[in-house]
């Protein structure tokens, strides 16, 4: 005796959902949560629907990260990796780690990106324009995570570093700091990030009628040695600054270590604040006060965008809206 063929209506009744929800689940379309999709597919399989495997087809997502970052800067994206893996546990995705390299002035992507097996690419950080153009030539949907480019038409999860910097500077000012040094860089490949961060710092100081000596602004950090030189310049004058604003946690961690090496106590003599909230910041002595950039939310939004791009669903870039100051030990009120 032939068994009756299972229909979408049968699945809807068994799962207690609408036929439309069943259609979304079986065809991989947006409109239902991942939990609902998983439940519908499991129910369909239990009652004998034959095409569940096709509906469950996994997508291959390549995670493309930069290989030119300093070790501590790379920690931000290492932690983002963990967030990405956790976010896709309930999603039909296979994650593939890959990178981009320069060889003899040529741009090289891993072979997997040329194999035809990758459905979408998630990029870590703002790539240089020539690399971005080569990426477009692959004709694979991609999303940029932690983007700070101001006038960029690519799909991205954007971070408002101006707001993050503004909140960090306001935290120092609200505690009574009015002589604050700024430690950043003017690297062309990070132009928008540097512009946004410094603009946020300037906004906070301007609103509070704070005028700083020119040596307090240092924009020439490229590595540990140059950071030390920038701090030395920022400390010059009849009085030392009461606080140092660092554009990243990487700079903040190096600043604390350097200040300690030259006999300056943090925060007793000088307070230090950063931006990012990388995990190691909480284990410093003193632990680093910073502004949290929510990597879990970046990962969640990234998957949401890439899924829409792959399925052809209309979408727009997403901007994070949460930038909390994480209060730790490296900042206190200035000494009287």
Secondary structure, 3 states (H helix, E strand, C coil): CCCCCCCHHHHHHHHCCCHHHHHHHHHCCCCCCHHHHHHHHHHHHHCCCCCHHHHCCCEEEEEEEECCCCHHHHHHHHHHHHHHHHHCCCCCEEEEEEEEEEECCEEEECHHHHCCCCCEEEEECCCCHHHHHHHHCCCCEEEEEEECCCCCCCCEEECCHHHHHHHHHHHHHHCCCCCEEEECECCHHHHHHHHHHHHHHHHHHHHCCCCCCHHHEECECCCHHHHHHHHHHHCCCCCCCCEEEECCHHHHHHHHHHHHHCCCCCCCCCEEEEEECCHHHHHCCCCCEEEECCHHHHHHHHHHHHHHHHHCCCCCCEECCCCCEECCCCCCCCCC
